[in-house]
């Protein structure tokens, strides 16, 4: 798949992986539709892209936790573009608290963004994609969707849920012309830890040392876009996290010993 003239709708596009993906898809010739709650940040990114070439960037604010907002956004994308080739479900929020100290309302908030938001956007976009000849759904999950990790209990659970839902959807979409690419990044150098939620719902507000040492977000975006171009079904990103995944798979006792001693921040 090449991206010249293709339309890519990205949620959570105002920062982090979403912003880097918008820049990378745009650089490869795609028309990008930027969605997030912050219209101001989306506007700043649009100015950058318009400075490169006008007419290939559209801003559609959307709160993925609000069904009406998702419905309006999908309608706006359809009205403005008329075709959707690639949907990137990227909006998400992380966690920095133990299971026991995380309040139920915070657990539900994490699922609303990370899981139900992606499902809602997909449900609104998918029939349209099928009608217009197919495309690809890209889901930004996490290596935390492959195994448990300290101080990420509900975050891990929400990413496990994404894995199960979209693997099932992929099987159900056989013959429809719509494929699914599951992306499982490890630690990427973004502000995700800064915006993470503590157990009481307040913002964590600082950069983890591990996050600071993570893969540059621009490199991550290039890997993801290449995986989409090659129509990959799944991709794991990040050498240390991939190693931990394979240790979990082939030597569980060693994995359990490592995770009991690991520094989660």
PyMOL commands that set and color helices and strands:
alter all, ss='L'
color gray80, all
select helices_A, chain A and resi 16-27+39-52+67-81+104-131+143-145+153-172+209-212+217-229+239-250+252-261
alter helices_A, ss='H'
color red, helices_A
select strands_A, chain A and resi 7-10+31-34+57-59+86-89+135-140+178-185+188-189+215-216+234-237
alter strands_A, ss='S'
color yellow, strands_A
deselect
rebuild
show_as cartoon
